[in-house]
Amino acid sequence: MKDLPLSPATDASAAPAAPWQEDVLAALRLMIDSYRAPERDGWCLALDRAQARWGETRGAIVFADLAQVLSRLRVARHSPFGFGRVDGSHPRPTRHEALFLQVVRLSHAGHAAQAEAVATLLCEGNEVTAYLNAVRRLVAHLD
């Protein structure tokens, strides 16, 4: 699924992918996979990925922030979240992952209204305030 069409002035997806996007997506997939297959230790692997990208301390903060984002997303979104394979065989984001990343990119770029619109779509029209607050905390630590 393509990103929602936004004006070129506010479309964060018009720019090249953020340098942190691949690591955020990989960690997210590992966390989600932990719910489906806890024996694969996805949570530990996600923490390792975050710490490899952002360093031991900041990586732990990004990991905790991303876990909070996922927790808030699970509350706001009632149907299953479609996510790609953790083994890297599906490098392109799924439709749901693309919306998730668009919310993060828009929040990171300071486009709160657009981020809220995409979050509302991702969360099926449900309340997104707690989810967006968690995303804002996450993006504060990504750079």
Sequence and secondary structure as in RCSB ss.txt:
>XXXX:A:sequence
MKDLPLSPATDASAAPAAPWQEDVLAALRLMIDSYRAPERDGWCLALDRAQARWGETRGAIVFADLAQVLSRLRV
ARHSPFGFGRVDGSHPRPTRHEALFLQVVRLSHAGHAAQAEAVATLLCEGNEVTAYLNAVRRLVAHLD
>XXXX:A:secstr
       TTT GGGS   TTHHHHHHHHHHHHHHHH GGG HHHHHHHHHHHHH HHHHHHHHHHHHHHHHHHHH
H  S      TTSS  S  HHHHHHHHHHHHHHTT HHHHHHHHHHHTTTS  HHHHHHHHHHHTTT 
